[in-house]
């Protein structure tokens, strides 16, 4: 990193981006994004007009995509357990309307881990750490999102109770990402809280309209081979297939299941009664529908309905990102670099869809504008 870069922060110290924060002090919203990842939520907030001051995440591989796409924000590599109220106060400029976002890792509560108790995964405590920082700093606005399953857990109820005890207006609900223009059947629990009036989870602009489809989202991307990449976009690349999986892919129909295959192509688990019901694996997407939920394993043909509707391969990293709502030119790696497939796949699958973040940001700005007219 250039020593003259205003975002340069080799020590990991929390130095405020004073110019950006000052520009929004008093008449806008300044946000700090905990668990920021590659910047899905922050990019959406910034698109709405929120000034994202900083993103904090324990995974340093998120630094480039976060800073390359979230203009003016600095990335801080830090475990949230080590973040203090003073750290955050140094990031927000005096007089700013503060937003603290904290979308803690969802894996402990994911429905894909039905046999794993959340209490056995130490990441579930991260929501409590987020709550600690809210309690210590009491920003004007707070938001978080997670898998719907967390809504029934004690840790979430305790978080909401804490906010209400502090005087926040709190609203939460499970929303479909298709309602926000995301071409993906993803459902998320969204929470917003405000000290400046009634909080309300924003409606999506696509609510009540036909959802965006896979074809509309990625139908125009150039064809590539399994295991290959496009010559001008190293992110538009897919995982290779074994000879057997290549045969399975060729035998798969859009929207179909492995029941469409000849018997010799079926996996041993599918021949057992316990595996017969798992039909949404080793399967292709359909052009005329939204994609299934993009998980961190979307590059694996056997992990879900992640086969391209037409080409004999799984969807590429770029296609998965677009199906998550990222723009087609989002920078995930320096020009010419080839990011590790599994690492970037995990980041994309874990990301908050930017259009959802944009709607949340617009909601907070609208709330602030109403306060200003009272």
N, C-alpha and C positions, 0 to 999 in steps of 0.2 A: 504494500500500500504506500502511496506517495505520502511523504512526510508533511506536505502542504495540504493534504486532504482534510477538510474540516471535520470529517467523520472519523479520522484516524484515531484509534483508541487501543493501542497495543497492550496497555496494562489492564484493560477491562474495567477501568474506573468509569464512574457514571458522570460524565461531563455534559451539561445541557447544551443543546443546539440553540444558543441564545437568540440568533437572528430569526430563525424560523418560529420559535416559541413567542418571541416578542411581537411578531407580526399578527398573531392571533389573540394576544392577551386582551381581555376585556370584550372582544367582539366575535369570538369564535370558540372552538373547542380544541384543546390540546390533549392528545391521547398518548398513553404508554400501554404497549401491548405485551403482556406477559405470555409466555409460551408461544411466541410469535411465529415460530417455524419459518417457512420461506416467504411469509408475508401475505397470505390470502386475506385474512381479516384486515390487516393494515392497508393493503392495496385498496380494498373496498371502502374502508373508512376515508382514505385520502381521496378516492374518486368522488365521494360525496361532498368533500370540502373540509373534512376534519384534518387538522394538522397533527400528523403522527410524529411525535417527538423522538420516540425510541421504541425498539423492540428488544425484548429480553428472552433468551432461550439458552438452554444448557448445551445445545448441539451447535458447535461452531461451523458445521458444514452448511448451515442456513444463512450464514453471513452474506455471501455474495448475492444470492437471489433477493434477499430482503433489501439490502442497500441499493442494489441496481434498479429496483422497481418502485420502491417506496421513497419518493423524492424527499430529500432533506432529513430523513430519519437515520439515526445511528443504530447499529446492531450491537448489543452488549451480550457477550457470552457469560452467562451466570446462572447458577442454580437458584430458583426462586426462593429456596429455603434460606439463602444467604443474602437476599435483598432486604433492605431496611426501609422504614418510612423516610428516613433522611435521604436515602438514595433517590427515592421517587420525587421527593420535594425538590431536590436539586435539578431534576429533569424538567419539571413544570416551572414555567416562569411565574413570578408573582403576579397575581391578578388574573391568570388564565382560568377559564372554565375547564375543569379537569375531568378527563374520562380515563378510567382504569378498566382495561379489558383483560380478561384472563380465561382463555379457553383451555382448561387443563386437559391433559391427555385422556382420551376417552376409553382406551383399551380395557381398564379395569371393569367398565360397565357395559362393554359391547356385547350385543346379542350373539356375536360370533364366538364368545367365550362362555357359553352357558354352563359349563361344568367347572368354571373357575370362580371362587368366591372373591369379590372385590377386596375384602379385608385382608386377603393373602397377597395383594399386590400393593407395594408401598407407594405407587403413584396415586392411589385414591386419596392420600393425604394432601395432595397438591391443591385440591379445592379448599381445604382448610388453610393452607398457606396463603392462597389468594384472599380468603376471608380475613386473615390476619392483617394483610396489607390494606384492605379496604377499611377495616376497623381503625387502623393506626393513622391513615391519611384522610379518610372520609371525603373522597372526591365527589364532585357534584353529580357525576354520572358513572354508572357501572354497567358492564355487560359481560355475559358469558354464554357459551353455547356448548352443547354436549349431546351424546346419544340420548334418545328418549328414555331408555331404561333407567337413567340416573334419577328421573323424576320420583321414583318410588323408594329411593334410598334415603336413609337417615341423614347421610352427609349433606344431601341437597336440602332437605327440610331444615337442617340446622343452619345452613348458609342463608336461606331465605329468612328464617327467624332472626338471625343476626342483623340482616339489613333492615328489617322492619323495626327492630329494637333501636337502631340508630336513627330512625326517622325517615328512611327511604320509602318512597312509593315503589312498589315492586310489581312487575307483571312478567309472567312466563307462560309459554305455550309451545306445543310441538307443531312445527311447520314443515310443509313439503317444499323442498328447494325448487321444484318445478314452478311454484308460484312466484319465484323471484327471477325467473328466466334461465335457471340452470337446467341443462338438458339431461337431467339425472334424477332417478327416483330415490332421492336421499331425504330422510326425515331427521330433523334435528330439534332438540329442545333449546329454545332461545329465551334468555332472561335479560331484561333491562330494568334498571333501577335509577331513580332520580330523586335529588333533593330540591329540584326546581319545578315541582308540579307533578301531575299524574304521569306515571310511566305507562307506556303501551308498546307491546311488540308490534312493529310496523307490518302492515299488510304488503304482500308482494304485488308488483305492478302487473304480473301475469295471472293473478288469481282469477279464476273463472274463465280463463282463456285456454285454448289448446296448448299443451306443453311443447316446448322446443324439442325436436327430435334429434336422433343421432345423425341422420343425414344432413339436417340443417347445420349441425355443429361441426362435423368432421368430413362430410361428404366431398368437400372440395380439396382435401389434402392429397398430395401426390402418392401414388402407390409405392410401397416398399416390400421387400421380401422378409420373411421370418429371419431374425438374426441380423438384419441389415439396417441401414440408416440412410436417410436422404442426404445427398451430397452437400446441400447448403444449410441443413439444420440437423445438428448432431443430437437434438432432443427428439426428433422424429425418427425413433428407432425402436425396434421391438426385439423381444427375446427370441432366441432360436428354438426350434422344435426338434425333438428326437424323431427318428424315422417313424416310430409307432404313433406319436402324437401328430405327425404330419398326416398320416393316413386317417386318423380320427378327425382332424380338422377338415380334411377334404370330404369326409362323409357327413359332416355336420351341416345342418340347415339353419338359416337365420330364425331365431325364436324356437328352434327345436331342442331336442335333448339327445342324450346318448342312446336312447331307445331307437333312434334312427339308424344306428350303426349295425353292421353285421355282428353276429355274436362273438366272433373271434377278436374283435376290436375292443370289446368291453373289458373294463378293469375287473379284477377278482372281487373287489368290494361291491361292485354293482350287481354281481351275481348272487350276493347274499341278501336275505330278506331285510337286514338292517340297513343296507345301502340302497335299496331300490327306490326309496323316496327322495333321494338327493339328486334331483333332476337339473338343477341350475349350476352344474359344474361341467367342465368339458363342453361348453356350449357357446353359441354365437349370439351376439346382439342382433336386434332388428333395426333396419333403417328407419322405419316409420314410428318408432317409439322412443321415449327417453331411455338412456342407458340404465343398467342397474347401479346400485351404490358402488362407487369406485373405492375399493379398499386398498390397503397397502400391498396387496398381492395381485393387483390387476394384470401384471405382466406374466402371470402364471396361468396357462390354459386350464389346468385342473382345479383352480381355486374359485371359479365362478363362471358367469356368463360374460367372459372377457374376450371371446373370439371376435375378430373383425367380421362385420356382416357379409363381406364379399371376398376379401383377400384371405389367403391361407396363412394366417398368423394371429397372434394376440394384438390387441390395440397397442399403439406405441406410447411412449412417455408423453409426447406432445398431444396426442389424441386424448389421453387420460386427463391431462391438464385442462384442455379445452372443455371436456365433459364436466370438469369440476368448476368451470366458470372462469378460468384464467384466460386472458386475451391470447391470441395466437402468437404474439410477439413477446410474450413474457420471457425475460432473460433468466435462465436457470444456471448458466455457467458462462465463464468468460468466452469470448469468441474464439473458436477453434478447439476448445476443450470438449472432451467427451465425459460427461458426468457418470459416475457409477450407476448402473441401472437399478440395482436394489436400493441404494441410498436415496436416489431421487424418487423412485417409485414410492418409498415409504413417506417421503415428505409430501408428495402430491396427494397420496391417499389420506394423510392426516390433516390436510389443509382445510381451513374454513373457506367455502366457496366465496370468492370476492363479491358477487352480486348480493349475497346475503349480508355481507359486511357493509356494502354501500347502502342498503336499505336501513340498516341499523344506524349508520352515520347520519343519514338524512333525517331519521326520526329524532335523534338528539339535537340536531341543528334546528329543526322545526320547533322543538320544545324550547330551545334557548331563545328563538325569535319571538315566541309567544310571551316569554318572560319579559323581554325587552319592550313589548308594547303595553304592558300592564302598568 
